[in-house]
Every structure is written in structure tokens, then in C-alpha cells.
């Protein structure tokens, strides 16, 4: 109740401020923007907007929507914690305080566990498989239904690709090595670690490094070699594990307030859609393009120790992940609909990926000279 009261006061304060700003704007100009059909779109993000990757992605989306609509929709971008807290962007857009957010859906699993399936699932689908599920396997229908309950319209954002297993202050070689660790890992991956006796937490990004440095955390996973190098994990811990069983294709997301979305012209809705679809692939390519050199630098220049999880350990993690994900998927009728759609497409796509992608990767790994 106390939290609800704070939220109501925050909404009243922001609404009053917005109304006052509108009055000033109307008095300053002879033709208010509203009368000329112009709209301001406040984009709130869970990330720092000047940081390479997801931060610069949001900034590019803001510029492109503004330019492509020729100013009919002017996007105003806010850093995490600037207008609302990093994890408060969902409520801000749902309540109409902002018009669009850029974040990760598993941050909002407290509303319903179904949101987990639109970010990443332990031993689930890669980003390309997940995009195929969304676009051609019924995933978007489930996602739109889910967001409609909160007055929003969702869009797939960029992916950071296959994740790493995480940083730790010591090597993790066996299941027992997880016992008692304090580890930053959000989403369903965090639930898997809890089943192993890990104290799994989800910190805002700005607090992770300081928690590792102080010893409040023993380990953490993040976005992968490129962002991890820039973030500076190697300055604090040296043990870096792979593969990232918990996040095979972490996908970010955008969502717009439904009333605002429906107030746009059909042409501007098409423009916003095209910008977001293009950004999903552009930013994903940057992650894939920057991570190889970043991983090499971590190992060769910064003395990072790279550890592969053993097949025995991965097999055990797979069994636990199956139990955890299945349990979450059956937790309520809404989540069950999403889980049924997700697992049906996963079962189908795994067969093709084993023959297609995995078959090719195995062939490319054979010891022959090339180039």
C-alpha cells in the first residue's frame, strides 16, 4: 500500500509538471504543436544512453523516428533513473507518464512470469529462432495479448547474441561450485541458479561492478565479451565461463503506450515499425561484430581465464532448467499459453537447427586449411 501511494504521488507530480510545461509551451508559441498535429514521444530506457550497445541503440532509434517522420513525432530520450527508475519504465509507459520504453522483458516478470519468454530462456531458442517464433510461429500474438492487458504494444528489440556463462572470483567446474555463491543473474537463469543453492540477485547495471568489487557479489553475468570488456569486469574478477546456458539469445524490447500508438497516423505507425525492425538487426550485428575482438582482448591483453563448462555440468544444468522453466510455464493460464507456444516452436526449430546450423558449424570446425 505504501508503494502504491508513492507511485500515485509520483504520477500526480509528473502529470502536474507535464501540464505546466504544456501551458508554457502554448503561451510561448502562436501555434501550439498539438494544433499542428505534432507529437512528443518520451522514450525511457533501463540503460545508460551513451554506453555502446543498448544505450546507443536507443539514441539511434530516437534520432531516426524523429527524422523519418520529419518531426511529426519528436522523440525525447531519457537515461535510466533520469525520469523514472531503470526498472520503472514498464509502469511509466503503462500509466502514460512516458510513451515508449526500451528494456528487457524479464525485468517485469513480477507482473506475470510470461514476460520471461520474450527475453531469453535457459536452453531455449537463439535470437534468430526466437524472432522466427515471434514473426511466423505465433509468438507475437501471445506477446501482444500480454501487453494489451497493460495498455501497451510491444516490439522486438536487438539481441546481444549468445551469452557467456558469467564472471566469478573463482573457477566453476562442478555443480557443487555454485553452492552458496552470490551471483547477479536475472530472469529464468536466476531461478535455475537458486535451485542450485545460489543467492541470485538482479541489480541495476550501474551497481553490478561496485558489488563485485566490494565482495557483495561473487559473480555476475552480463551481455557478452564486447559489453563486458567496456564495462570493466576484468579489472575486478578474472574467471570467465562459457557457454551461457541461461541466455542463448537475449532479446531486448520496445513497447509503446497503446493510446499513443493509436493516435499516430497509419503512415507514422509504419515508420516507427520499420525503424524498430531495422534497429533489431543493426544492433545485433554490432554485438556479433564487436564480440570476437573483445574476447581476444580479454584473454590476450587482460589475463582473463576462459573456462568452458563441462558437458556433465551442462547436462545437469539442462535437467534443472527443464524443471524450472516447465514449472514457471505452468504457473498461471496466461503464462501457460505463452509457454505452450514457445516450447512447440522450440521443438520444431531444434530439429532444423541441428541439421542446418549445427551441422554446418560442425563441418566448419573440422581441421582443414582455409584461406
C-alpha positions in Angstrom: 0.0 0.0 0.0 2.8 2.4 0.8 4.5 1.7 -2.6 1.2 2.3 -4.3 0.9 5.6 -2.5 4.3 6.6 -3.6 3.5 5.7 -7.2 0.3 7.8 -7.1 2.2 10.8 -5.8 4.8 10.3 -8.5 2.2 10.2 -11.2 0.4 13.3 -9.9 3.7 15.2 -9.7 4.8 14.2 -13.2 1.4 14.9 -14.6 1.2 18.3 -13.0 4.7 19.1 -14.3 3.7 17.9 -17.8 0.6 20.1 -17.7 2.5 23.1 -16.6 5.1 22.6 -19.4 2.2 22.4 -21.9 0.8 25.7 -20.7 4.2 27.4 -21.0 4.7 25.9 -24.5 1.3 27.1 -25.6 1.9 30.6 -24.3 5.3 30.9 -26.0 4.2 30.0 -29.5 1.4 31.3 -31.6 0.6 27.8 -33.0 0.9 25.0 -30.3 2.4 21.7 -31.5 -0.8 19.8 -30.8 -2.8 22.0 -33.2 -0.3 21.3 -35.9 -0.5 17.6 -35.4 3.0 17.3 -33.9 3.6 14.8 -31.1 6.4 14.3 -28.5 7.3 10.8 -27.6 9.2 10.3 -24.3 11.4 7.3 -24.6 12.5 5.9 -21.2 15.2 3.2 -21.0 16.6 0.8 -18.4 20.1 1.6 -19.7 22.7 4.4 -19.9 22.0 6.0 -23.2 25.7 6.9 -24.0 27.0 3.4 -23.4 27.9 1.4 -26.6 25.3 -1.2 -27.5 21.9 -1.0 -26.0 22.5 2.6 -24.9 23.5 3.9 -28.3 20.7 1.8 -29.9 18.0 3.8 -28.1 19.7 7.0 -29.1 19.7 5.9 -32.7 16.0 4.9 -32.6 15.2 8.4 -31.2 17.0 10.2 -34.0 15.6 8.0 -36.7 12.0 8.2 -35.7 12.3 12.0 -35.4 14.0 12.3 -38.8 11.8 9.8 -40.7 8.6 11.4 -39.5 10.0 14.8 -40.4 9.4 16.0 -36.8 5.7 14.9 -36.7 6.9 12.6 -33.9 9.8 14.1 -31.9 11.4 11.6 -29.6 12.9 12.8 -26.3 15.2 10.2 -24.8 15.7 9.7 -21.0 18.5 7.8 -19.3 17.8 5.2 -16.7 17.0 6.9 -13.4 16.5 10.3 -15.2 12.7 10.4 -15.5 11.9 7.1 -13.8 13.9 4.3 -12.2 15.6 1.7 -14.5 13.1 -1.0 -13.6 10.2 1.5 -13.5 9.9 2.0 -17.3 7.1 -0.5 -17.6 4.8 1.3 -15.2 5.8 4.7 -16.7 4.6 3.7 -20.2 1.6 1.7 -18.9 0.5 4.8 -16.9 1.1 7.2 -19.7 3.9 9.1 -18.0 6.1 8.2 -21.0 5.1 6.9 -24.4 7.7 4.2 -25.1 10.3 2.1 -23.2 13.4 0.2 -24.2 14.3 -2.6 -21.8 14.4 -6.3 -21.2 11.1 -8.1 -20.6 12.2 -10.4 -17.9 12.7 -7.3 -15.7 8.9 -7.3 -15.5 8.2 -10.9 -14.6 6.7 -9.8 -11.3 3.6 -8.8 -13.2 3.4 -12.3 -14.8 6.2 -14.9 -15.4 5.1 -14.9 -19.1 7.4 -11.9 -19.8 10.5 -14.1 -19.3 9.8 -15.9 -22.6 10.3 -12.7 -24.5 13.8 -12.1 -23.4 15.7 -15.4 -23.0 15.1 -18.9 -21.8 17.7 -21.3 -20.4 18.5 -23.9 -23.1 15.8 -22.2 -25.2 16.0 -20.6 -28.6 18.7 -18.4 -30.1 17.7 -14.9 -31.1 17.2 -15.9 -34.7 15.0 -18.8 -33.7 13.1 -16.6 -31.3 12.5 -13.9 -34.0 11.1 -16.7 -36.2 8.8 -17.8 -33.4 7.6 -14.2 -33.0 7.1 -13.4 -36.6 5.9 -16.8 -38.0 5.2 -19.1 -35.1 2.5 -17.3 -33.2 4.8 -15.6 -30.6 3.8 -12.0 -31.4 0.1 -12.9 -30.9 0.8 -14.1 -27.4 3.0 -11.1 -26.7 0.5 -8.5 -28.0 -2.2 -10.1 -25.9 0.0 -9.9 -22.9 0.9 -6.3 -23.3 -2.7 -5.3 -24.2 -3.6 -6.1 -20.6 -1.3 -3.2 -19.5 -2.3 -0.8 -22.3 0.8 -1.3 -24.4 2.0 -2.5 -27.8 5.4 -4.5 -27.9 8.2 -4.7 -30.4 11.2 -7.0 -30.5 14.5 -5.1 -30.0 18.1 -6.0 -30.7 19.8 -9.1 -29.3 23.2 -9.3 -27.7 23.6 -12.8 -29.1 24.7 -16.0 -27.3 25.7 -15.1 -23.8 28.6 -16.1 -21.7 28.3 -18.2 -18.6 29.4 -15.3 -16.4 32.3 -13.9 -14.4 33.3 -15.2 -11.0 36.0 -14.8 -8.4 36.9 -18.5 -8.9 36.6 -21.2 -11.4 33.3 -23.1 -11.6 33.9 -26.7 -12.6 31.2 -28.7 -10.9 27.6 -28.3 -9.8 28.8 -28.0 -6.2 30.9 -25.0 -7.0 27.7 -23.0 -7.4 26.6 -23.7 -3.8 26.5 -20.5 -1.7 27.6 -18.1 -4.5 26.1 -14.6 -4.6 25.5 -14.1 -8.3 23.9 -11.4 -10.4 21.6 -13.2 -12.9 18.1 -12.0 -13.8 15.3 -13.9 -15.4 14.8 -17.6 -15.5 18.5 -18.2 -15.4 18.5 -16.7 -11.9 15.7 -19.2 -11.0 17.9 -22.1 -12.2 20.8 -20.8 -10.0 18.5 -20.6 -7.0 17.7 -24.2 -7.5 21.4 -24.9 -7.1 21.7 -23.0 -3.8 22.9 -19.8 -5.3 21.8 -16.4 -3.9 20.8 -15.0 -7.3 20.0 -11.3 -7.5 19.2 -8.7 -10.1 21.0 -5.4 -9.7 20.6 -2.3 -12.0 23.6 -2.3 -14.3 25.3 0.7 -12.6 25.6 -1.3 -9.3 27.0 -4.6 -10.5 30.7 -3.7 -10.7 30.8 -2.0 -7.3 29.1 -5.0 -5.8 31.7 -7.3 -7.2 34.5 -5.0 -6.1 33.1 -4.8 -2.5 32.6 -8.6 -2.3 28.8 -8.3 -2.1 28.7 -10.4 -5.2 30.9 -13.4 -6.1 30.0 -13.4 -9.7 27.8 -11.9 -12.4 26.7 -12.4 -16.0 26.2 -9.5 -18.4 25.8 -9.1 -22.1 28.9 -10.8 -23.6 32.5 -10.0 -24.4 32.0 -6.6 -26.1 29.9 -5.0 -23.3 31.8 -7.0 -20.6 35.1 -5.5 -21.7 33.8 -2.0 -21.9 32.1 -2.4 -18.5 35.4 -3.4 -16.9 34.6 -6.8 -15.3 38.2 -7.9 -16.0 39.5 -5.3 -13.6 37.8 -7.0 -10.7 37.4 -10.7 -11.5 39.4 -12.9 -13.9 37.4 -16.1 -14.3 35.1 -16.0 -17.3 32.8 -19.0 -18.1 31.1 -20.3 -21.3 28.7 -21.1 -22.8 25.8 -19.0 -21.4 23.3 -21.8 -21.0 20.8 -19.3 -19.4 20.7 -16.8 -22.3 21.2 -18.3 -25.7 19.9 -15.2 -27.5 19.0 -12.4 -25.1 16.5 -10.1 -26.9 15.7 -6.5 -25.8 12.3 -4.9 -26.3 10.4 -1.7 -27.1 6.8 -1.1 -26.1 4.6 1.9 -26.8 1.6 3.2 -24.8 -1.4 1.8 -26.8 -3.4 5.1 -26.7 -0.4 7.0 -28.1 0.2 4.3 -30.7 -3.3 4.5 -31.9 -3.2 8.3 -32.0 -0.4 8.1 -34.7 -1.3 8.2 -38.4 -1.1 4.9 -40.3 2.0 6.3 -42.1 3.8 7.2 -38.9 2.9 3.8 -37.3 4.6 2.2 -40.4 7.6 4.4 -40.0 8.0 3.5 -36.3 7.6 -0.2 -37.0 10.2 0.0 -39.8 12.7 1.8 -37.6 12.4 -0.7 -34.8 12.6 -3.7 -37.0 15.7 -2.3 -38.7 17.3 -1.5 -35.4 16.8 -5.0 -34.1 19.1 -6.4 -36.8 21.5 -3.5 -36.9 22.4 -3.5 -33.3 22.5 -7.3 -33.1 25.1 -7.2 -35.9 27.2 -4.8 -33.9 27.3 -7.2 -31.0 28.3 -10.0 -33.3 30.8 -7.8 -35.0 32.5 -6.5 -31.8 32.5 -9.5 -29.6 35.2 -11.6 -31.4 37.9 -8.9 -30.9 36.7 -8.1 -27.4 37.0 -11.8 -26.3 40.5 -11.9 -27.8 41.5 -8.7 -25.9 40.1 -10.0 -22.6 42.2 -13.2 -22.9 45.4 -11.9 -24.6 45.7 -8.5 -23.0 43.9 -8.7 -19.7 44.9 -12.1 -18.4 41.3 -13.3 -18.2 40.9 -17.1 -17.7 38.4 -18.6 -20.0 36.6 -21.7 -18.7 34.3 -24.0 -20.6 31.5 -25.6 -18.6 31.9 -29.4 -18.9 29.3 -31.5 -20.7 28.5 -33.2 -17.5 27.9 -29.8 -15.8 25.8 -28.6 -18.8 23.8 -31.7 -18.8 22.9 -31.2 -15.1 22.1 -27.6 -15.8 19.9 -28.7 -18.6 17.9 -31.0 -16.4 17.4 -28.3 -13.8 16.5 -25.8 -16.4 13.8 -28.1 -17.8 12.2 -28.4 -14.4 12.4 -24.7 -13.6 11.1 -23.5 -17.0 8.3 -26.0 -17.1 7.3 -25.1 -13.6 7.2 -21.4 -14.4 5.4 -22.1 -17.7 2.6 -23.8 -15.8 2.3 -21.2 -13.1 -0.9 -19.4 -14.4 -3.2 -19.6 -17.5 -1.6 -16.6 -19.2 1.9 -17.9 -18.9 0.9 -21.4 -19.9 -0.4 -20.0 -23.3 3.0 -18.4 -23.9 4.9 -21.4 -22.8 2.9 -23.8 -24.9 3.6 -21.7 -28.0 7.3 -21.3 -27.1 8.0 -24.9 -26.5 6.1 -26.1 -29.5 8.1 -23.9 -31.8 11.4 -24.7 -30.0 10.8 -28.5 -30.5 10.3 -27.8 -34.2 13.1 -25.4 -34.8 15.7 -27.5 -32.8 15.3 -30.3 -35.5 16.1 -27.9 -38.3 19.0 -26.1 -36.4 20.6 -29.5 -35.7 20.6 -30.3 -39.4 21.2 -26.8 -40.7 23.2 -24.5 -38.4 24.8 -27.1 -36.1 25.6 -29.4 -39.0 27.4 -26.6 -40.8 29.2 -25.4 -37.6 30.4 -29.0 -37.0 31.7 -29.2 -40.6 33.4 -25.8 -40.4 35.2 -26.9 -37.2 37.0 -29.8 -39.0 40.8 -29.5 -39.1 41.3 -28.3 -42.7 43.2 -25.3 -44.1 41.2 -22.4 -45.3 42.3 -19.2 -46.9 
